[in-house]
């Protein structure tokens, strides 16, 4: 890493001193570091000196970091800016990142390790930008080259004797194409192509002219591509269009009239297209890997947070503690909504977003939704109500998960932008057929509403209707409604919005579901029946201690006989000693991951072929990987999982 020039805009001397102390602990060379206390001083400094990057305190005298950031970006658009703040604020972070900040973190989190990661990311950004500019320059040069070739290179015209292999006639363009000066004599018999043809094409070349000599009909045109040797030894690609020019007494072609076009530039362009395709595939893979890593790193700790919160909520705790736990659960659910929004958009863009098809009880789902949002509605003093058409079938068939996602987004939005009044969810049978129903969903609120000029933009990605100072505190990713529309369209439905500023909003969704015949048998059998694994043996592969502890609690509660292993290698050793009824396998573990372990189980333990192996993964893209598909896991459980989701999957494969 090259020596860095740093500019710190910080009015607090103690914070500046702490920052310098953290910088000194970094394993990077600092060429110069300047500190400005005021925004005006920083702007003046940038007029005469360009640092490698700038750190800005969000709270500055007379202004704030956002305004300074905007000014800096006008002066130096590509200058990396890292914003520092006394406390984490998601709303501020979103605004700063929108304005062009490279990074944003609280001062309390500043340490050598974090700064090193920031500098490393910045170095990678510089390299990518440098490569992009070089590629852009190279591409521009090639485009200019291709343009000149197209404008200035006329066709070659020639007549050759393919019996004696001699040149009868050619125009001067062959000289230019092959690298000879206009007045420079060509080598003897240069147009006898056999002496110029590339060795790799020689056999093709001879077959081509043999076909012309013996089989080409009068007036028939034949095309062929060849590589010729330039004066400097490089390849020159040409495409020829030839016709019989003279025949002998036996009717065989002895002379050929032809035109040739230099297509070297086209060949180079094809090569560049192949390279561009590979680069695009690499970029897509890098994006997928990043999202996969992000998903895993966030979902893994969230699994323990949500899992233990659910466990504690079922315990006999004081009401005040249960309220605290509900708040934790609500915050964790919000974080998962944001993460799922980002991943769902990526899945939809990648064409990996799939829909399920199964029976479900709509009224039961509505009950879960009410319980989910009841606490938030009461907390805000809002009346939350649900209305279901009496004509609604008891059981519907379709993707209940995606329907739930649509409803969660719309109800969550309605509650977020309503400070008083009501949120009402209505479900009607718009039209009924013999085997299906058209379902109309209305989500009405008495919230702040949406202005008419913003109404058409609310379904766009990263677009929010409310961006004024009065409503910035609502936050959010700006992805919820965009995903809702995309899911609705994937389900062959449609979504509409009506709103009046200051009065409220109404969102309508039209979806079609098939009618179910009856209540699913498993739901009847499992009604009011506690989940139990008594008499079953389970082996678990999980390396995260918090997740191990969570699974131990659950398996003990379910009275299972179980063994927990830290990695796939321990699983294989245990399977050599005894058998199990169920294998729960985490995919990402040290020493031996779940994929490697699963391959070994399939290859070395044939007697376990009928034992269900359920994959734990925090990577929502994992199921689409061909390598994982080939492992033939019976099912996947995505972290963070809910207890009812886990019991449902286990019950399905153990026929409970």
C-alpha positions in Angstrom: 0.0 0.0 0.0 1.4 3.4 -1.0 1.9 6.1 1.7 -1.3 7.8 2.7 -2.2 11.5 3.1 -5.1 11.9 5.5 -7.3 14.8 6.3 -9.3 14.8 9.5 -12.1 17.3 10.0 -12.8 17.2 13.8 -13.4 20.1 16.3 -13.0 18.0 19.4 -9.3 17.8 20.4 -9.8 14.6 22.5 -11.5 12.8 19.6 -8.8 14.0 17.2 -6.1 12.7 19.6 -7.9 9.3 19.9 -8.1 9.1 16.1 -4.4 9.9 15.7 -3.6 7.2 18.3 -5.6 4.6 16.3 -3.8 5.7 13.1 -0.4 5.2 14.7 -1.4 1.6 15.6 -2.2 0.9 12.0 0.3 -1.0 9.9 0.3 1.6 7.2 2.7 4.4 6.2 1.2 7.9 6.7 3.0 10.5 4.6 1.1 13.4 6.0 -1.9 14.0 8.2 -3.7 17.3 8.5 -6.5 18.2 11.0 -9.1 20.9 10.4 -11.5 22.0 13.1 -14.0 23.7 10.8 -15.7 22.9 7.5 -14.5 26.2 5.9 -10.9 25.4 6.8 -11.3 21.9 5.3 -12.6 23.3 2.0 -9.7 25.8 1.8 -7.3 23.0 2.5 -8.7 20.8 -0.4 -8.2 23.7 -2.8 -4.4 23.4 -2.4 -3.9 19.8 -1.3 -5.5 16.5 -2.2 -5.4 13.8 0.5 -5.8 10.1 -0.1 -9.0 10.2 1.9 -10.9 12.4 4.4 -12.5 11.6 7.7 -15.4 13.9 8.6 -17.0 14.3 12.0 -20.8 14.5 11.5 -21.3 17.1 14.2 -19.3 20.2 13.3 -19.7 23.8 14.4 -22.1 25.8 12.2 -22.8 22.9 9.9 -22.9 19.1 9.8 -20.9 16.3 8.1 -23.6 15.8 5.4 -23.3 19.4 4.1 -19.5 19.2 4.2 -19.6 15.8 2.4 -21.7 17.3 -0.4 -19.2 20.2 -0.8 -16.3 17.8 -0.8 -17.9 15.7 -3.5 -18.3 18.7 -5.7 -14.6 19.6 -5.3 -13.3 16.0 -5.5 -16.0 13.5 -6.6 -13.7 10.5 -6.4 -12.1 11.3 -3.0 -13.0 8.6 -0.4 -14.9 10.1 2.6 -15.4 8.3 5.8 -18.0 9.8 8.2 -17.5 9.6 12.0 -20.2 10.2 14.6 -20.6 10.1 18.3 -23.3 7.5 18.1 -24.7 5.1 15.5 -27.7 6.4 13.6 -29.1 4.3 10.7 -30.9 7.3 9.3 -27.8 9.4 9.2 -25.8 6.5 7.8 -28.3 6.1 4.9 -28.2 9.8 4.1 -24.4 9.9 4.2 -24.0 6.8 2.0 -26.5 8.4 -0.5 -24.4 11.5 -0.6 -21.4 9.5 -1.5 -19.7 8.5 1.7 -17.5 5.5 1.4 -17.9 4.4 5.1 -19.7 5.4 8.2 -19.1 4.3 11.8 -19.3 5.6 15.4 -16.2 7.0 17.0 -16.4 4.4 19.7 -15.7 1.7 17.1 -12.6 3.4 15.7 -9.6 1.1 16.2 -6.5 0.0 14.2 -8.2 -3.1 12.9 -11.3 -1.2 11.6 -9.1 1.5 10.0 -6.9 -1.1 8.4 -10.0 -2.7 6.8 -11.1 0.7 5.6 -7.7 1.5 4.1 -7.7 -2.0 2.5 -11.1 -1.5 1.0 -10.0 2.0 -0.2 -6.9 0.5 -1.8 -9.1 -2.0 -3.7 -11.4 0.8 -4.8 -8.4 2.7 -6.2 -7.2 -0.4 -8.1 -10.6 -1.1 -9.5 -11.0 2.5 -10.6 -7.5 2.5 -12.1 -8.3 -0.7 -14.0 -11.7 0.7 -15.1 -10.1 3.8 -16.5 -7.4 1.8 -18.3 -10.1 -0.5 -19.7 -12.2 2.4 -20.8 -9.2 4.0 -22.5 -8.3 0.7 -24.2 -11.9 0.3 -25.3 -12.0 3.8 -26.7 -8.8 3.2 -28.6 -10.1 0.0 -30.1 -13.4 1.6 -31.0 -11.4 4.3 -32.8 -9.3 1.7 -34.6 -12.4 -0.3 -35.7 -14.0 3.0 -37.0 -11.0 3.8 -39.1 -10.8 0.3 -40.5 -14.5 0.5 -41.5 -14.0 3.8 -43.1 -10.7 3.5 -44.8 -10.2 -0.2 -45.8 -11.7 -1.0 -49.2 -11.9 -4.5 -50.5 -9.1 -6.5 -52.0 -9.8 -7.6 -55.6 -7.8 -10.5 -57.1 -7.7 -13.2 -59.7 -5.5 -16.3 -59.0 -4.6 -19.4 -60.9 -5.4 -22.3 -58.6 -3.9 -24.8 -61.0 -0.4 -23.2 -61.2 -0.8 -21.3 -57.8 0.2 -18.0 -59.3 -1.1 -14.5 -58.9 -2.8 -13.1 -62.0 -4.1 -9.8 -60.6 -4.6 -7.9 -57.4 -5.1 -4.3 -56.4 -2.8 -2.4 -54.1 -4.9 -2.9 -50.9 -3.3 -6.3 -50.3 0.0 -4.4 -49.7 -1.5 -2.2 -47.0 -3.3 -5.0 -45.3 -0.2 -7.2 -45.2 2.0 -4.4 -44.0 3.9 -3.4 -47.1 4.4 0.2 -48.2 2.7 1.4 -51.3 5.9 1.4 -53.4 7.4 -1.6 -51.7 7.5 -4.7 -53.9 5.7 -7.7 -52.6 7.6 -11.0 -52.3 7.4 -13.1 -55.5 4.1 -14.9 -55.9 2.8 -13.2 -52.7 -0.7 -13.7 -53.8 -0.2 -17.4 -54.1 -2.1 -17.8 -50.8 -0.4 -21.1 -50.0 2.8 -19.2 -49.2 1.0 -16.7 -46.9 -1.6 -18.9 -45.3 -1.3 -19.7 -41.6 -0.1 -23.3 -41.0 -3.2 -24.0 -38.9 -5.5 -23.1 -41.9 -3.4 -24.8 -44.6 -5.5 -28.0 -44.8 -8.7 -26.0 -44.8 -7.3 -23.8 -47.5 -6.4 -26.7 -49.8 -9.8 -28.4 -49.3 -11.5 -25.1 -50.0 -9.8 -24.6 -53.4 -10.1 -28.3 -54.3 -13.9 -27.9 -53.8 -13.9 -24.8 -56.0 -11.9 -26.6 -58.7 -14.1 -29.7 -59.0 -17.5 -28.8 -57.6 -18.3 -25.1 -57.8 -21.0 -24.3 -60.4 -20.9 -21.4 -62.8 -22.1 -18.2 -61.1 -22.1 -19.8 -57.6 -20.5 -17.8 -54.9 -18.5 -19.3 -52.0 -17.2 -17.6 -48.8 -14.3 -18.6 -46.6 -12.3 -17.1 -43.8 -8.5 -17.5 -43.6 -5.6 -16.2 -41.6 -2.8 -14.6 -43.6 0.7 -13.7 -42.4 1.5 -10.1 -42.1 4.9 -8.8 -42.9 5.7 -8.7 -39.2 4.6 -12.3 -38.7 1.2 -11.5 -37.1 -2.1 -12.9 -38.2 -4.4 -11.0 -40.7 -7.9 -12.4 -40.9 -9.7 -12.1 -44.2 -13.1 -13.3 -45.5 -13.1 -14.1 -49.2 -16.1 -14.2 -51.7 -15.1 -16.1 -54.8 -16.6 -17.3 -58.1 -15.2 -19.4 -61.0 -13.4 -17.1 -63.5 -12.0 -19.6 -66.0 -12.3 -23.3 -66.6 -10.2 -25.8 -68.6 -11.4 -28.0 -71.4 -12.5 -30.6 -68.8 -14.7 -28.1 -67.1 -12.5 -27.8 -64.0 -12.0 -24.3 -62.5 -8.5 -23.1 -63.1 -8.9 -19.3 -62.3 -10.8 -17.7 -59.5 -12.1 -14.2 -59.2 -12.4 -13.0 -55.6 -12.8 -10.2 -53.2 -11.5 -10.2 -49.7 -12.2 -8.0 -46.7 -9.9 -7.6 -43.8 -11.8 -8.9 -40.8 -9.0 -8.8 -38.3 -10.7 -6.1 -36.3 -13.9 -8.2 -36.1 -11.9 -11.1 -34.8 -10.3 -8.9 -32.2 -13.7 -7.6 -31.2 -15.0 -11.2 -30.9 -12.0 -12.0 -28.7 -12.8 -8.9 -26.6 -16.5 -10.0 -26.4 -15.4 -13.4 -25.1 -13.2 -11.6 -22.6 -16.0 -9.2 -21.7 -18.4 -12.1 -21.2 -15.9 -13.8 -18.9 -15.4 -10.5 -17.0 -19.2 -10.1 -16.6 -19.5 -13.7 -15.4 -16.6 -13.1 -12.9 -18.3 -9.9 -11.7 -21.6 -11.7 -11.2 -19.8 -14.4 -9.3 -18.0 -11.9 -7.1 -21.4 -10.2 -6.4 -22.9 -13.6 -5.6 -20.0 -14.5 -3.3 -20.3 -11.1 -1.5 -24.0 -11.5 -0.9 -23.4 -15.1 0.2 -20.8 -14.0 2.7 -22.9 -11.1 3.9 -25.9 -13.4 4.3 -23.8 -15.9 6.3 -22.0 -13.4 8.5 -25.3 -11.6 9.5 -27.6 -14.5 9.7 -25.3 -16.7 11.8 -25.4 -14.4 14.9 -29.0 -13.5 14.2 -29.9 -17.3 14.6 -28.8 -17.3 18.2 -30.4 -13.9 19.0 -33.8 -14.9 17.5 -33.6 -18.5 18.8 -32.9 -17.6 22.4 -35.4 -14.8 22.4 -38.1 -17.2 21.3 -37.0 -19.6 24.0 -37.1 -16.9 26.7 -40.5 -15.7 25.5 -41.9 -19.2 26.3 -40.5 -19.1 29.9 -42.1 -17.8 33.0 -40.6 -14.3 33.2 -42.0 -11.1 34.7 -44.2 -9.0 32.4 -41.6 -6.2 32.2 -38.9 -8.6 31.1 -41.2 -10.1 28.4 -41.7 -6.6 27.1 -38.0 -6.2 26.8 -37.7 -9.5 25.0 -40.6 -8.5 22.6 -38.6 -5.3 21.8 -35.5 -7.4 21.1 -37.5 -9.7 18.9 -39.1 -6.8 17.1 -35.7 -5.2 16.4 -34.3 -8.5 15.2 -37.2 -9.1 12.9 -36.7 -5.6 11.5 -33.1 -6.3 10.8 -34.0 -9.6 9.1 -36.6 -7.7 6.9 -33.8 -5.3 5.7 -31.4 -8.2 5.0 -34.1 -10.3 3.2 -35.1 -7.2 1.1 -31.5 -6.9 -0.2 -31.1 -10.7 -0.8 -34.5 -11.0 -2.4 -33.8 -8.2 -4.9 -30.5 -9.9 -5.8 -32.3 -13.3 -6.2 -34.9 -11.8 -8.4 -32.2 -10.1 -10.6 -30.3 -13.4 -10.8 -33.4 -15.3 -11.8 -33.1 -17.5 -8.7 -36.3 -16.4 -7.0 -38.7 -19.4 -6.8 -42.3 -19.8 -5.7 -43.7 -22.6 -3.6 -47.1 -24.3 -4.0 -48.8 -25.8 -1.0 -52.0 -25.8 1.0 -52.5 -23.2 3.7 -55.1 -21.8 6.0 -55.4 -18.1 5.2 -57.3 -17.3 8.5 -54.5 -19.0 10.4 -51.9 -16.9 8.6 -53.9 -13.7 9.3 -53.9 -14.7 13.0 -50.1 -14.9 13.0 -49.9 -11.6 11.2 -52.1 -9.9 13.8 -50.0 -11.2 16.7 -46.9 -10.1 14.9 -48.0 -6.5 14.5 -50.3 -6.2 17.6 -47.5 -5.1 19.9 -46.3 -2.4 17.5 -49.8 -1.1 16.9 -50.6 -0.9 20.6 -47.3 0.8 21.3 -48.1 3.5 18.7 -51.8 3.8 19.8 -53.0 2.7 16.4 -56.1 0.5 15.9 -55.1 -2.5 13.8 -58.0 -4.6 12.3 -58.4 -7.5 9.9 -61.5 -8.3 7.9 -61.9 -11.5 5.8 -64.7 -12.2 3.4 -67.1 -14.9 4.6 -66.9 -16.4 1.1 -63.1 -17.0 1.5 -62.3 -20.8 1.1 -61.0 -22.5 4.3 -57.9 -23.7 2.5 -56.0 -22.1 -0.4 -53.2 -23.5 -2.5 -50.2 -21.3 -3.5 -47.1 -19.6 -2.0 -48.2 -18.6 1.5 -44.6 -17.5 2.3 -44.6 -14.9 -0.4 -48.2 -13.8 0.4 -47.0 -13.3 3.9 -44.0 -11.3 2.7 -46.4 -9.0 0.7 -48.6 -8.5 3.7 -45.7 -7.9 6.1 -44.3 -5.2 3.8 -47.6 -3.4 3.3 -48.8 -3.6 6.9 -45.3 -2.7 8.2 -45.2 0.3 5.9 -48.7 1.4 7.0 -47.8 1.2 10.7 -44.6 3.0 10.1 -46.2 6.0 8.4 -49.2 6.2 10.7 -48.9 8.1 14.0 -52.5 8.0 14.9 -55.8 6.5 13.7 -56.0 3.1 12.2 -54.6 0.5 9.9 -57.2 -1.8 8.3 -56.4 -5.0 6.3 -59.3 -6.4 4.2 -59.4 -9.5 2.1 -62.2 -10.1 -0.3 -63.1 -12.8 -2.9 -63.1 -10.6 -6.0 -64.2 -13.4 -8.3 -64.8 -17.1 -7.6 -64.2 -20.0 -10.1 -64.7 -23.7 -9.8 -61.2 -24.4 -8.8 -59.7 -21.0 -7.9 -60.4 -17.6 -6.5 -59.2 -14.0 -7.3 -58.2 -12.6 -4.0 -58.3 -8.8 -3.4 -56.2 -7.4 -0.5 -56.7 -3.9 0.7 -54.3 -2.3 3.3 -55.7 1.1 4.4 -54.2 3.6 6.8 -54.8 7.1 8.2 -51.1 8.0 7.9 -49.2 10.9 6.4 -50.1 9.9 2.8 -48.1 10.3 -0.4 -48.1 13.2 -2.7 -49.4 12.6 -6.2 -46.0 13.4 -7.8 -44.4 10.7 -5.7 -47.0 8.0 -6.1 -45.6 6.6 -9.3 -42.1 6.3 -7.9 -42.8 4.4 -4.7 -42.4 0.9 -6.3 -39.0 1.7 -7.7 -35.9 0.2 -5.9 -34.3 2.5 -3.3 -37.1 5.1 -3.8 -39.0 6.6 -0.9 -41.8 9.0 -1.2 -41.0 10.8 2.1 -37.6 12.6 1.9 -38.3 15.9 3.6 -37.0 16.9 7.1 -40.3 16.1 8.7 -40.3 12.5 7.7 -36.6 11.4 7.5 -36.8 9.7 10.8 -39.0 6.9 9.3 -35.9 5.3 7.8 -35.9 2.0 5.8 -34.1 0.6 2.8 -36.5 1.8 0.2 -36.7 -1.8 -1.1 -39.9 -3.0 0.6 -42.5 -1.8 -2.0 -40.2 -2.6 -4.9 -39.9 -6.2 -3.7 -43.6 -6.3 -3.0 -44.4 -5.3 -6.6 -41.8 -7.8 -8.0 -43.2 -10.7 -5.9 -46.7 -9.8 -6.9 -45.8 -9.8 -10.6 -44.0 -13.1 -10.2 -47.2 -14.5 -8.7 -49.0 -13.3 -11.8 -50.8 -10.6 -9.8 -50.9 -6.8 -9.7 -50.6 -4.0 -7.1 -52.0 -0.5 -7.1 -51.8 2.4 -4.7 -54.1 5.4 -3.9 -53.1 8.1 -1.5 -53.8 11.7 -0.4 -51.2 13.7 1.4 -52.1 14.1 5.0 -55.2 11.8 4.8 -53.8 8.3 4.3 -53.0 5.6 1.8 -54.6 2.5 0.4 -52.7 -0.4 -1.3 -54.6 -3.0 -3.3 -53.1 -6.3 -4.4 -54.9 -8.8 -6.7 -53.7 -12.4 -6.5 -55.1 -15.7 -7.7 -55.0 -18.9 -5.6 -56.3 -22.4 -6.2 -58.9 -23.8 -3.8 -57.8 -26.5 -1.4 -59.9 -29.5 -0.9 -59.6 -29.8 2.9 -57.5 -29.1 5.9 -54.1 -30.7 5.5 -53.9 -34.0 7.4 -50.7 -33.1 9.2 -52.2 -29.9 10.6 -55.1 -32.0 12.0 -52.7 -34.6 13.5 -50.4 -32.0 15.0 -53.0 -29.7 16.4 -52.4 -29.1 20.1 -49.7 -31.9 20.0 -46.4 -30.9 21.6 -43.4 -31.6 19.4 -41.3 -34.5 20.5 -38.3 -36.5 19.3 -38.4 -39.0 22.1 -37.0 -42.3 20.8 -35.1 -40.6 18.0 -31.3 -40.1 17.8 -29.9 -36.9 16.2 -26.4 -35.9 15.3 -25.7 -32.2 14.8 -22.8 -30.5 13.0 -22.5 -26.9 14.1 -19.3 -24.9 14.9 -20.9 -21.7 16.4 -21.1 -22.1 20.2 -24.2 -20.0 20.6 -26.0 -22.1 18.0 -24.8 -25.3 19.6 -26.3 -24.0 22.9 -29.6 -23.2 21.2 -29.9 -26.6 19.6 -29.0 -28.3 22.9 -31.9 -26.5 24.6 -34.3 -27.5 21.8 -33.2 -31.1 21.6 -33.4 -31.6 25.4 -36.9 -30.0 25.4 -37.9 -32.5 22.6 -36.3 -35.4 24.6 -34.1 -36.5 21.8 -30.9 -38.6 22.1 -28.4 -36.3 20.5 -24.7 -35.7 19.8 -23.3 -32.3 18.8 -20.1 -32.1 16.7 -17.9 -29.0 15.9 -17.2 -30.0 12.3 -17.8 -32.5 9.6 -14.7 -34.6 10.5 -16.1 -35.2 14.0 -19.4 -36.3 12.4 -17.7 -38.9 10.2 -15.8 -40.3 13.2 -19.1 -40.5 15.2 -21.0 -42.2 12.3 -18.3 -44.9 12.2 -19.3 -45.8 15.8 -23.1 -45.6 15.7 -26.2 -44.8 13.6 -28.6 -41.9 13.9 -32.2 -41.3 12.7 -31.5 -37.7 11.7 -28.5 -35.6 10.7 -28.5 -31.8 11.0 -25.5 -30.5 9.0 -24.2 -26.9 9.0 -22.6 -26.1 5.6 -19.9 -23.7 6.7 -17.5 -25.1 9.3 -13.8 -25.2 9.9 -11.6 -28.3 9.4 -14.3 -30.0 7.3 -17.4 -28.2 6.0 -20.8 -29.7 5.6 -20.5 -30.2 1.8 -17.3 -32.2 2.1 -18.8 -34.2 5.0 -22.0 -34.9 3.0 -20.0 -36.2 0.0 -18.2 -38.5 2.3 -21.5 -39.7 3.9 -23.0 -40.4 0.4 -19.8 -42.3 -0.7 -18.7 -44.1 2.4 -21.9 -44.8 4.4 -24.4 -46.4 2.0 -26.4 -47.8 4.9 -27.4 -44.1 5.8 -28.9 -43.5 2.4 -32.4 -43.3 3.8 -31.5 -41.2 6.9 -32.6 -37.6 6.3 -29.8 -35.1 6.2 -31.0 -31.5 6.7 -28.7 -28.7 5.8 -28.3 -25.6 8.1 -27.1 -22.6 6.1 -27.0 -18.8 6.7 -26.4 -18.4 2.9 -29.7 -18.0 1.1 -28.0 -18.6 -2.2 -26.7 -22.0 -1.2 -29.6 -24.1 -2.5 -28.9 -22.8 -6.0 -25.3 -24.1 -6.0 -24.8 -27.1 -8.3 -22.2 -28.6 -5.9 -24.8 -28.5 -3.1 -27.6 -29.8 -5.3 -25.4 -32.8 -6.2 -25.0 -33.6 -2.4 -28.7 -34.4 -2.3 -29.6 -33.0 1.0 -33.2 -33.9 1.9 -34.0 -30.3 2.9 -32.6 -26.9 3.9 -33.1 -24.8 7.0 -32.1 -21.2 6.6 -30.6 -19.4 9.5 -31.9 -17.7 11.5 -34.6 -20.3 11.8 -37.7 -20.1 13.9 -38.5 -23.1 16.2 -41.8 -23.8 14.4 -40.0 -23.8 11.0 -37.4 -26.3 12.3 -40.0 -28.6 13.8 -42.0 -28.5 10.6 -39.1 -29.6 8.5 -38.0 -32.3 10.9 -41.5 -33.5 11.3 -42.0 -33.8 7.6 -38.9 -36.0 7.1 -39.4 -38.1 10.2 -43.2 -38.5 9.5 -44.1 -37.1 12.9 
